[in-house]
Amino acid sequence: MNLAGKTALITGGTKGIGYGIAEALLDSGANVFICGRDETGVGDAVGRLSGKGNVAGRACDVRSESQVKELIDECERKFGGLNILVNNAGVGVFGKTVDEITPEEFQMVVETNINGTFYACHYSIPIMRNGGGGYIFNISSLAGQNAHPRMAAYNASKFGLNGFSEALMQEVRHDGIKVSYICPGSVNTEFGGDTISEEKSWQLQPADVARTVMDLLAFPENALPSKVELRPSKPPVK
C-alpha cells in the first residue's frame, strides 16, 4: 500500500506501541488520527508528533460506542477518509485470581479489549469498503494463546480478540480489506504498571511492533499474513 495521503486511525495512540506505530506511519507520509482516554495526553502526543506530518486526535474511551463513532466521524471529516485502522487500545488487570478480581475490573478489561475493537471495526468497515479497501490491525498478545494464572481477564479478552480477528478477516477480505492480528510478547512500555528501563532492553520495543505493521502494509496485495507472533529474540535464560 502506498501510504502517501492515506489516513490511519490508531486507538491508544498516545504512548507505547500505539505511539510507535503513529511515528512510523507519519514518517511514511500517512495522515494519522490518534486517541487516548486522557485529553491532556492526546494533546501532548499530537504536539510531539506534529513535526512529522499531518496528525490530529481526540480523547475517547473505546468502551463507549458513541465516543468511538464520534472518533471515526471526526477522523473522516478531518482527512476525508479512512484506510488503516489500528486497534491498539487495551488494558489489563494482573496479579489477581478470579475470586480476587472485581466484576467491575473484569468488565473494564473485556469492554476495552473486545467491545472497543468491535465498535471501531463496525464503524470503520463501511468507510473502507466505500473507499475501495483498507487494512485493519488488531494488536493482541501472546497471552491470547497462552493462559497464565492471575491474568484470567486479560487472557479471556485476548483469546476473544484473536477469534474475532480470524472471523473478521474472512468476512471482509473480498471487499479489499485486509485484517491482521499481531501477538507480541514482552514489550518495554508502561503497560500494566511496567517501567521503561535499560534493564529491560531485552524486551521488544514499540518500534519493533511498528516495523511489523509497516512490513505488513508493504506485502503484495495477493498475500495476507493474518497472524503474526512477535517475541524478544534473547530473553533472560531461566
Backbone bond lengths (Angstrom), bond angles and torsions (degrees), N, CA, C in turn:
res aa  C-N    CA-C-N  psi(-1)  N-CA   C-N-CA  omega(-1)  CA-C   N-CA-C  phi
1 M - - - 1.464 - - 1.530 109.86 -
2 N 1.321 116.38 125.41 1.460 121.05 173.27 1.520 107.95 -75.06
3 L 1.324 117.96 116.72 1.457 121.29 -170.51 1.527 113.84 -86.93
4 A 1.304 118.25 -10.59 1.463 120.03 -179.27 1.523 110.03 -59.34
5 G 1.334 116.25 120.01 1.453 121.34 178.81 1.508 115.15 81.31
6 K 1.346 118.28 -5.82 1.460 120.63 176.17 1.522 109.64 -75.53
7 T 1.332 116.26 159.98 1.463 120.94 -178.07 1.516 110.65 -119.01
8 A 1.327 114.50 130.88 1.466 121.30 178.94 1.517 109.58 -119.58
9 L 1.326 115.74 137.49 1.460 122.69 174.24 1.523 107.73 -112.25
10 I 1.336 116.53 127.98 1.459 121.59 -178.00 1.524 108.79 -123.85
11 T 1.314 116.74 116.63 1.466 119.42 173.66 1.519 108.17 -83.70
12 G 1.326 115.88 146.41 1.460 119.11 -175.32 1.520 111.04 62.71
13 G 1.326 116.49 42.58 1.464 120.83 -173.01 1.514 115.48 -97.83
14 T 1.318 117.94 11.10 1.467 119.67 -174.70 1.520 113.88 -88.90
15 K 1.328 117.51 -13.92 1.465 119.99 -179.58 1.525 109.15 -162.26
16 G 1.313 115.37 174.04 1.454 121.22 174.83 1.518 114.18 58.69
17 I 1.316 115.62 -137.97 1.470 121.60 -176.48 1.524 111.32 -59.43
18 G 1.331 117.34 -45.73 1.455 120.17 -178.16 1.506 113.19 -60.98
19 Y 1.325 116.24 -40.91 1.465 120.86 178.88 1.527 110.09 -65.56
20 G 1.337 116.79 -41.26 1.460 120.27 178.25 1.517 112.16 -61.89
21 I 1.329 116.65 -39.58 1.458 120.37 177.37 1.522 110.58 -66.84
22 A 1.326 116.56 -39.94 1.469 120.25 177.69 1.522 111.11 -59.31
23 E 1.321 116.78 -44.35 1.475 120.62 178.53 1.526 110.91 -58.92
24 A 1.327 116.05 -47.18 1.466 119.82 -177.05 1.524 111.59 -63.95
25 L 1.322 117.43 -41.38 1.461 120.54 -179.76 1.528 111.38 -67.29
26 L 1.312 116.97 -41.13 1.460 120.20 177.65 1.522 110.96 -63.11
27 D 1.325 116.72 -40.73 1.463 120.71 178.79 1.521 111.61 -62.30
28 S 1.338 116.40 -23.53 1.466 120.86 -179.27 1.522 112.98 -94.49
29 G 1.332 117.22 4.42 1.459 120.50 174.60 1.505 116.14 96.15
30 A 1.339 117.79 4.83 1.465 120.30 179.40 1.524 111.10 -81.36
31 N 1.329 116.04 153.29 1.460 121.50 166.46 1.525 107.13 -80.63
32 V 1.330 116.58 140.04 1.462 119.68 -176.13 1.521 110.34 -128.95
33 F 1.329 115.30 131.65 1.465 122.31 175.23 1.524 106.42 -119.47
34 I 1.337 116.92 124.67 1.458 120.66 -177.66 1.526 110.60 -117.52
35 C 1.318 115.25 161.00 1.454 119.68 172.57 1.521 109.36 -141.38
36 G 1.313 114.26 161.17 1.449 123.72 174.30 1.517 106.84 -158.35
37 R 1.308 116.38 168.42 1.464 118.51 -176.77 1.515 112.79 -74.15
38 D 1.336 117.20 -25.02 1.459 121.77 -173.79 1.522 110.37 -105.10
39 E 1.336 116.13 123.29 1.466 120.67 -177.33 1.523 112.02 -61.74
40 T 1.336 116.48 -39.59 1.463 119.63 179.26 1.517 110.71 -65.04
41 G 1.327 116.09 -42.00 1.457 120.07 178.38 1.516 112.46 -62.55
42 V 1.325 116.96 -38.40 1.466 120.93 177.58 1.526 109.91 -63.85
43 G 1.342 116.16 -45.28 1.454 119.76 -179.92 1.512 112.64 -61.92
44 D 1.327 116.20 -41.54 1.466 120.37 179.13 1.528 110.96 -63.97
45 A 1.339 116.13 -43.79 1.462 119.95 -178.74 1.526 111.37 -65.71
46 V 1.333 116.77 -43.31 1.460 120.23 178.20 1.529 110.12 -60.94
47 G 1.327 116.24 -40.12 1.458 119.77 178.33 1.512 112.74 -61.96
48 R 1.333 116.61 -41.98 1.468 120.57 -179.50 1.522 111.71 -70.86
49 L 1.317 117.00 -30.82 1.463 120.99 -177.89 1.525 113.30 -87.09
50 S 1.315 117.14 -15.84 1.461 120.65 -169.89 1.526 113.40 -62.36
51 G 1.308 117.60 -24.98 1.464 119.59 179.14 1.515 113.15 -73.56
52 K 1.316 117.33 -9.92 1.459 121.20 -177.01 1.530 113.49 -94.90
53 G 1.341 116.97 -18.11 1.456 118.42 -177.71 1.508 112.25 159.66
54 N 1.326 116.26 -158.86 1.458 122.06 -176.99 1.523 110.05 -81.85
55 V 1.315 116.72 109.93 1.456 121.68 -177.24 1.513 109.76 -138.12
56 A 1.316 116.11 143.33 1.461 122.29 176.26 1.521 107.14 -147.70
57 G 1.327 115.94 173.01 1.456 118.08 179.71 1.513 111.76 -172.36
58 R 1.319 115.21 172.27 1.455 121.38 176.12 1.519 108.44 -157.51
59 A 1.318 115.32 159.36 1.460 120.56 176.59 1.521 109.29 -73.04
60 C 1.329 116.31 141.23 1.461 120.97 179.95 1.521 109.26 -159.59
61 D 1.316 116.48 129.28 1.449 122.42 169.76 1.519 106.26 -95.63
62 V 1.332 117.31 109.59 1.461 119.90 -172.03 1.526 112.81 -68.21
63 R 1.337 117.62 -7.73 1.466 119.49 174.10 1.518 111.53 -70.97
64 S 1.327 116.82 -15.96 1.462 122.21 -177.74 1.525 110.28 -97.75
65 E 1.316 117.07 116.07 1.458 120.47 178.81 1.529 111.23 -58.22
66 S 1.337 116.60 -44.12 1.467 119.33 -176.98 1.524 111.40 -64.90
67 Q 1.330 117.03 -38.28 1.467 119.30 179.21 1.524 111.41 -67.24
68 V 1.330 117.00 -38.19 1.462 119.81 178.70 1.529 110.27 -66.38
69 K 1.315 117.19 -41.63 1.468 119.70 178.22 1.526 110.74 -62.15
70 E 1.332 116.69 -43.04 1.463 120.27 177.98 1.528 110.99 -63.02
71 L 1.332 116.37 -38.27 1.462 121.33 177.99 1.525 110.78 -59.76
72 I 1.324 116.56 -48.78 1.457 120.88 -177.34 1.521 110.82 -68.93
73 D 1.321 116.79 -38.96 1.472 120.14 176.83 1.524 111.00 -60.52
74 E 1.330 116.43 -42.68 1.469 119.70 -178.91 1.527 110.74 -68.02
75 C 1.319 116.99 -39.42 1.462 120.53 177.27 1.525 110.47 -60.15
76 E 1.322 116.47 -44.63 1.464 120.28 -179.77 1.529 111.12 -65.04
77 R 1.332 116.68 -40.84 1.470 119.59 178.08 1.530 111.09 -64.58
78 K 1.315 115.74 -40.94 1.465 120.76 -175.51 1.521 111.68 -67.71
79 F 1.340 117.16 -44.75 1.462 120.28 -171.69 1.527 114.26 -116.33
80 G 1.328 117.35 -0.47 1.450 120.33 173.20 1.510 116.55 82.18
81 G 1.319 117.39 12.49 1.457 119.73 178.76 1.510 110.77 168.15
82 L 1.322 115.89 -171.08 1.465 121.62 177.76 1.529 107.47 -155.43
83 N 1.323 115.68 119.66 1.458 121.15 -176.26 1.527 113.50 -113.64
84 I 1.330 116.66 -28.34 1.462 121.51 -175.50 1.522 108.50 -134.08
85 L 1.312 116.51 128.99 1.463 122.30 175.83 1.518 108.39 -119.41
86 V 1.332 116.33 126.09 1.459 121.53 176.13 1.526 107.91 -116.21
87 N 1.325 116.08 106.77 1.465 121.31 177.48 1.525 108.47 -86.63
88 N 1.325 115.00 92.63 1.456 120.80 -176.28 1.527 113.07 -111.20
89 A 1.330 117.96 -20.39 1.464 120.31 -178.17 1.521 109.85 -57.35
90 G 1.314 116.18 129.80 1.457 119.31 -179.09 1.514 111.29 -162.77
91 V 1.313 115.89 153.30 1.458 122.14 177.17 1.532 108.27 -136.89
92 G 1.311 115.53 163.40 1.455 120.37 176.80 1.515 110.22 -149.39
93 V 1.308 116.08 152.89 1.467 122.69 171.71 1.519 105.81 -120.11
94 F 1.315 116.20 119.65 1.458 121.36 -173.30 1.524 110.62 -121.75
95 G 1.321 115.04 153.78 1.458 120.07 175.60 1.512 114.67 85.37
96 K 1.340 117.06 9.64 1.462 120.75 179.40 1.523 109.91 -123.03
97 T 1.324 115.61 136.63 1.454 120.37 174.42 1.529 109.24 -76.78
98 V 1.326 115.79 169.73 1.462 120.20 -177.45 1.523 111.32 -59.88
99 D 1.331 117.86 -35.67 1.465 119.07 179.84 1.526 112.16 -79.10
100 E 1.340 117.99 -11.19 1.472 121.35 179.44 1.524 112.71 -96.53
101 I 1.331 117.18 -35.07 1.460 119.39 -179.22 1.524 109.36 -68.13
102 T 1.323 116.63 139.61 1.457 119.47 -178.09 1.533 110.14 -81.93
103 P 1.321 117.93 154.21 1.469 119.89 175.18 1.525 112.15 -56.01
104 E 1.337 115.81 -34.99 1.469 119.09 179.70 1.532 110.85 -66.34
105 E 1.326 117.38 -39.99 1.466 120.58 178.27 1.521 111.32 -66.56
106 F 1.314 115.98 -43.47 1.466 119.99 178.96 1.529 110.32 -60.51
107 Q 1.326 115.62 -44.99 1.467 120.74 -179.84 1.519 110.81 -63.05
108 M 1.338 117.66 -40.25 1.463 121.24 179.45 1.522 111.51 -59.77
109 V 1.336 116.69 -43.29 1.458 120.88 -178.65 1.528 110.65 -66.04
110 V 1.320 116.59 -49.18 1.466 120.05 -177.32 1.526 111.30 -66.28
111 E 1.320 117.14 -42.46 1.467 119.86 -178.20 1.526 111.52 -66.51
112 T 1.324 117.38 -35.34 1.471 120.07 178.39 1.519 111.03 -72.51
113 N 1.321 116.49 -51.46 1.461 120.68 -170.25 1.525 113.44 -79.59
114 I 1.329 117.53 -28.75 1.472 120.39 179.89 1.525 111.57 -105.03
115 N 1.331 116.57 -58.61 1.464 119.42 -177.03 1.522 111.62 -59.83
116 G 1.330 116.58 -43.17 1.463 119.88 -178.76 1.513 112.18 -60.38
117 T 1.328 116.36 -40.00 1.459 120.44 177.91 1.524 110.57 -66.67
118 F 1.319 116.41 -41.75 1.470 119.59 177.80 1.522 111.14 -60.02
119 Y 1.336 117.26 -48.78 1.465 119.80 -178.45 1.526 110.91 -57.82
120 A 1.331 116.25 -45.69 1.467 119.84 -177.53 1.527 111.02 -63.72
121 C 1.338 116.75 -42.85 1.465 119.68 177.95 1.526 111.07 -66.20
122 H 1.326 116.29 -43.72 1.463 121.87 -176.84 1.522 111.66 -55.68
123 Y 1.334 116.55 -42.98 1.464 119.74 -176.22 1.527 113.18 -91.12
124 S 1.333 118.24 -15.09 1.464 121.02 179.67 1.519 112.68 -88.30
125 I 1.323 117.06 -34.66 1.468 120.22 -173.77 1.529 112.73 -57.97
126 P 1.342 120.92 -45.51 1.472 118.59 179.03 1.530 112.59 -59.99
127 I 1.321 117.05 -35.60 1.472 120.06 179.11 1.515 109.84 -67.27
128 M 1.330 116.92 -45.09 1.464 120.47 178.37 1.522 110.94 -63.29
129 R 1.323 116.44 -43.59 1.464 120.74 -179.07 1.534 110.32 -60.68
130 N 1.318 116.56 -43.96 1.467 120.24 179.17 1.522 111.77 -67.31
131 G 1.333 116.37 -25.45 1.459 120.35 179.70 1.513 113.98 -90.29
132 G 1.314 116.91 3.15 1.452 120.15 176.19 1.513 115.72 96.25
133 G 1.337 117.40 5.05 1.464 119.82 177.35 1.517 112.00 135.33
134 G 1.317 115.55 -176.60 1.455 120.07 -179.20 1.517 110.92 173.61
135 Y 1.321 115.08 -166.29 1.467 120.47 -178.66 1.529 108.52 -143.75
136 I 1.319 115.81 130.11 1.463 122.32 177.02 1.523 108.58 -114.24
137 F 1.335 115.82 127.34 1.458 121.94 175.68 1.529 108.57 -114.90
138 N 1.314 115.98 124.67 1.460 120.99 173.96 1.527 108.10 -107.83
139 I 1.315 115.92 118.64 1.460 120.43 -178.52 1.521 108.16 -85.83
140 S 1.314 115.60 106.06 1.455 121.99 -178.69 1.528 108.92 -101.73
141 S 1.315 117.03 -137.96 1.459 121.63 -176.03 1.520 108.53 -168.46
142 L 1.325 116.60 156.04 1.460 119.30 170.35 1.525 110.76 -62.90
143 A 1.335 116.41 -18.25 1.469 120.79 174.57 1.520 111.52 -70.19
144 G 1.330 117.11 -6.16 1.454 121.03 174.67 1.514 113.29 -85.08
145 Q 1.319 116.59 0.90 1.468 120.35 176.78 1.521 111.91 -140.51
146 N 1.320 117.33 -9.79 1.461 122.75 177.72 1.523 108.59 -124.29
147 A 1.311 116.18 108.55 1.468 120.10 -177.54 1.530 110.76 -79.77
148 H 1.334 115.60 147.28 1.461 121.82 179.67 1.527 109.08 -136.38
149 P 1.316 117.45 144.28 1.466 119.04 175.40 1.525 110.12 -64.67
150 R 1.319 115.77 151.29 1.470 123.97 -179.46 1.537 112.09 64.64
151 M 1.329 116.02 23.27 1.465 121.45 176.49 1.518 110.20 -139.07
152 A 1.329 118.27 23.54 1.465 121.02 -169.74 1.525 112.64 -59.09
153 A 1.318 117.62 -42.43 1.467 119.59 -178.62 1.523 110.82 -64.71
154 Y 1.317 116.35 -46.09 1.462 120.53 -179.91 1.523 110.23 -65.13
155 N 1.341 117.10 -45.20 1.460 120.26 176.26 1.519 111.21 -56.00
156 A 1.326 116.80 -48.36 1.462 120.54 -178.35 1.528 111.24 -58.71
157 S 1.325 116.34 -42.68 1.467 119.81 -177.20 1.523 111.27 -67.96
158 K 1.323 117.56 -39.62 1.460 119.89 -177.57 1.529 112.73 -79.21
159 F 1.346 117.22 -34.68 1.464 118.80 171.00 1.531 109.10 -58.73
160 G 1.313 116.49 -43.92 1.461 121.19 179.32 1.516 112.26 -64.58
161 L 1.322 116.34 -40.43 1.462 120.80 179.80 1.524 110.83 -62.25
162 N 1.326 116.48 -39.09 1.460 119.47 179.38 1.535 111.23 -64.28
163 G 1.326 116.75 -44.49 1.458 119.88 177.81 1.516 111.90 -64.00
164 F 1.320 116.35 -41.61 1.465 121.45 176.69 1.526 110.14 -58.24
165 S 1.319 116.34 -45.36 1.463 121.15 -177.08 1.517 111.76 -64.22
166 E 1.334 116.54 -40.32 1.464 120.55 179.50 1.532 110.80 -63.55
167 A 1.328 116.27 -44.06 1.466 119.57 179.27 1.526 111.25 -66.14
168 L 1.337 116.08 -44.03 1.464 120.68 -179.55 1.523 110.64 -60.76
169 M 1.315 116.74 -43.00 1.461 120.72 -179.61 1.518 111.01 -54.57
170 Q 1.335 116.14 -43.19 1.458 119.86 -178.24 1.531 112.20 -72.61
171 E 1.320 116.93 -27.05 1.465 120.62 -179.29 1.522 112.87 -72.81
172 V 1.332 117.77 -38.28 1.470 119.98 -167.10 1.525 114.61 -110.49
173 R 1.326 118.63 -2.73 1.463 117.84 -174.13 1.526 112.52 -66.03
174 H 1.349 117.68 -27.94 1.465 118.86 178.06 1.530 112.31 -79.41
175 D 1.329 116.39 -4.48 1.469 121.21 172.75 1.524 111.35 -93.65
176 G 1.334 116.69 6.16 1.458 119.55 -178.03 1.521 113.19 79.93
177 I 1.324 116.52 16.71 1.461 121.31 179.19 1.526 108.82 -108.49
178 K 1.303 116.26 119.18 1.461 121.27 177.11 1.530 109.70 -89.73
179 V 1.317 115.70 149.21 1.467 121.86 175.48 1.520 108.22 -133.02
180 S 1.318 115.91 125.76 1.459 121.86 173.53 1.519 109.01 -129.47
181 Y 1.327 116.20 141.24 1.457 118.26 171.14 1.517 108.90 -117.33
182 I 1.322 114.23 136.00 1.458 122.27 -173.50 1.520 108.34 -110.49
183 C 1.322 115.67 129.04 1.465 121.66 -176.31 1.519 110.02 -115.65
184 P 1.330 117.91 88.09 1.463 119.20 178.59 1.526 111.08 -79.27
185 G 1.336 114.49 154.53 1.453 120.53 167.33 1.519 108.76 -85.22
186 S 1.311 117.39 -139.08 1.469 121.74 -177.09 1.527 111.01 -66.78
187 V 1.327 116.00 124.19 1.457 121.95 177.61 1.527 108.05 -118.80
188 N 1.330 116.90 134.49 1.460 120.77 -176.15 1.528 110.86 -80.87
189 T 1.327 114.96 82.34 1.459 122.67 176.56 1.526 108.25 -132.15
190 E 1.323 115.39 -174.11 1.465 120.39 178.43 1.521 112.02 -91.53
191 F 1.324 117.16 7.50 1.462 120.90 -177.32 1.524 110.98 -60.63
192 G 1.327 115.52 137.52 1.451 120.93 177.46 1.509 114.28 67.29
193 G 1.337 116.74 22.54 1.461 120.16 179.85 1.513 113.67 82.65
194 D 1.331 117.34 9.92 1.460 121.24 178.61 1.524 109.33 -72.33
195 T 1.320 115.89 169.72 1.462 121.08 179.21 1.519 109.58 -123.37
196 I 1.324 115.14 149.03 1.459 121.40 176.29 1.523 107.39 -90.70
197 S 1.323 117.17 120.60 1.455 119.55 -175.88 1.520 110.25 -153.16
198 E 1.332 115.78 157.74 1.454 121.88 176.55 1.520 110.77 -64.10
199 E 1.324 115.16 -31.08 1.461 120.42 179.66 1.530 111.60 -60.41
200 K 1.328 115.58 -27.51 1.464 120.21 -179.20 1.526 111.70 -104.14
201 S 1.310 116.41 24.93 1.464 119.99 -178.29 1.525 112.81 -66.18
202 W 1.333 116.76 -14.69 1.469 120.54 176.32 1.526 111.69 -69.29
203 Q 1.338 116.38 -20.21 1.450 120.00 -179.02 1.527 111.02 -72.11
204 L 1.316 115.97 162.87 1.451 120.51 170.91 1.520 110.02 -60.09
205 Q 1.309 116.89 152.26 1.453 123.09 175.66 1.536 109.15 -109.02
206 P 1.339 117.51 155.44 1.468 118.70 176.27 1.523 113.23 -52.01
207 A 1.327 116.46 -35.03 1.467 120.09 -179.88 1.527 111.77 -63.95
208 D 1.330 117.43 -27.09 1.467 120.11 177.98 1.528 110.96 -68.33
209 V 1.324 116.08 -40.96 1.463 120.09 177.89 1.528 109.34 -69.23
210 A 1.341 116.19 -40.42 1.462 120.08 177.80 1.524 111.14 -60.44
211 R 1.325 116.18 -41.15 1.474 119.91 178.38 1.525 110.51 -61.55
212 T 1.326 116.71 -37.64 1.468 120.48 178.14 1.525 110.59 -61.85
213 V 1.341 116.63 -44.63 1.468 120.72 177.41 1.522 110.56 -59.46
214 M 1.322 116.14 -46.29 1.458 119.48 -177.81 1.533 111.33 -65.29
215 D 1.329 117.06 -38.34 1.464 120.07 178.14 1.528 111.24 -64.75
216 L 1.338 116.57 -39.51 1.459 119.87 179.09 1.529 111.14 -66.25
217 L 1.315 116.41 -38.15 1.460 120.02 177.97 1.527 111.59 -64.47
218 A 1.326 116.34 -25.64 1.461 120.74 -178.79 1.527 112.84 -88.55
219 F 1.337 117.95 -3.49 1.459 120.62 -179.67 1.528 110.71 -64.20
220 P 1.329 117.54 152.03 1.475 120.48 175.11 1.524 110.87 -58.21
221 E 1.310 115.81 151.73 1.459 120.67 -177.62 1.524 112.67 -59.73
222 N 1.324 117.09 -29.48 1.457 120.13 -175.21 1.529 112.95 -85.57
223 A 1.333 118.20 1.21 1.463 121.42 -176.80 1.519 110.19 -120.74
224 L 1.327 115.79 139.84 1.463 120.36 -178.64 1.529 110.57 -138.67
225 P 1.329 117.93 102.15 1.462 120.72 170.62 1.537 107.58 -78.84
226 S 1.312 116.64 95.06 1.463 119.56 -171.20 1.511 113.25 -73.76
227 K 1.343 117.24 -23.85 1.462 121.18 179.89 1.527 109.26 -136.75
228 V 1.324 115.55 133.24 1.462 120.71 176.85 1.516 108.98 -127.94
229 E 1.319 116.61 125.41 1.462 122.28 172.36 1.519 108.25 -98.93
230 L 1.322 115.67 133.03 1.466 120.81 -175.07 1.515 109.00 -130.25
231 R 1.317 116.57 121.08 1.463 121.60 -176.32 1.511 112.12 -125.94
232 P 1.335 118.36 152.78 1.469 119.59 169.55 1.530 109.25 -59.94
233 S 1.320 117.19 137.47 1.457 119.67 -176.06 1.528 112.56 -74.57
234 K 1.336 117.42 -28.77 1.465 119.74 -177.44 1.530 110.87 -137.58
235 P 1.327 117.94 72.03 1.469 119.54 177.06 1.515 109.75 -68.92
236 P 1.336 116.97 162.55 1.456 119.79 178.44 1.529 111.64 -58.03
237 V 1.322 116.02 140.83 1.457 120.86 178.55 1.532 108.66 -74.74
238 K 1.337 116.26 127.97 1.460 119.66 -178.96 1.523 110.51 -90.93
